[in-house]
Amino acid sequence: MGQIGVIYATKTKHSQKLAEAIGRVLQVKAENVAASPTPRPADLLFIVGGIYAGKSLPELINYVESLQANQIKKAVLVTSSTSARR
């Protein structure tokens, strides 16, 4: 496959760990959207983020909304959620 990207947004660093594990396997650097990476064209883009109170982080939503339709051929959305309640 051609260009592969991995981006993430996190509060607890769990999404960072997931994104970095994906990046290691694919041999690409996972980028935190909080660092304001410039969206780059990709054949495959992994978007990693947690669900907090039923929502994604605003910075992740903003990053995804800034993507142009012709920049990304395929995307993979990876989410996780946890609760302290037992």
C-alpha positions in Angstrom: 0.0 0.0 0.0 1.1 3.6 -0.6 1.1 6.4 1.9 -0.2 5.4 5.4 -0.9 7.9 8.2 -1.8 7.4 11.9 -3.3 10.3 13.8 -4.8 10.4 17.3 -6.3 12.6 20.0 -6.2 11.6 23.7 -7.0 12.7 27.2 -5.7 9.6 29.1 -2.9 8.5 26.7 -4.8 5.2 26.0 -5.4 6.3 22.4 -1.8 7.4 22.1 -0.7 3.9 23.1 -3.1 2.3 20.5 -1.9 4.7 17.8 1.7 4.1 18.5 1.2 0.4 18.4 -0.4 0.7 15.0 2.4 2.9 13.9 5.1 0.5 15.0 3.5 -2.3 13.1 3.1 -0.2 9.9 6.5 1.6 10.4 5.0 5.1 10.5 5.0 7.8 13.1 1.7 8.3 15.0 0.9 12.0 15.2 -1.1 13.7 17.9 -3.6 16.2 16.5 -3.0 18.5 19.5 0.4 19.2 17.9 -1.5 20.5 14.8 0.0 18.3 12.1 -0.9 19.4 8.7 -3.2 17.0 7.0 -1.3 15.1 4.3 -2.6 12.9 1.5 -2.8 9.2 2.4 -3.9 6.1 0.8 -4.9 4.8 4.2 -5.4 6.9 7.4 -5.9 5.5 10.8 -7.8 7.8 13.1 -7.5 6.9 16.7 -9.4 8.5 19.6 -11.3 7.8 22.7 -15.0 8.3 23.5 -15.5 10.7 26.4 -19.0 11.0 27.8 -20.3 9.7 24.5 -18.3 12.0 22.2 -14.9 12.3 20.4 -12.5 15.0 21.4 -13.2 18.3 19.6 -9.6 18.5 18.3 -10.0 15.2 16.6 -13.3 16.2 15.0 -11.7 19.5 13.9 -8.8 17.6 12.3 -11.1 15.2 10.4 -13.3 18.1 9.2 -10.2 19.8 7.8 -9.4 16.9 5.6 -10.2 17.3 1.9 -12.2 14.4 0.2 -9.4 14.0 -2.4 -6.7 13.7 0.3 -7.6 10.3 1.8 -8.5 7.2 -0.1 -9.5 5.0 2.8 -9.8 5.6 6.6 -9.9 3.3 9.6 -11.6 4.6 12.7 -10.2 3.1 16.0 -12.1 4.1 19.2 -12.0 3.0 22.7 -14.0 3.8 25.8 -13.8 2.8 29.4 -15.7 3.5 32.5 -14.7 3.7 36.2 -18.1 2.3 37.2 -18.2 -1.4 38.1 
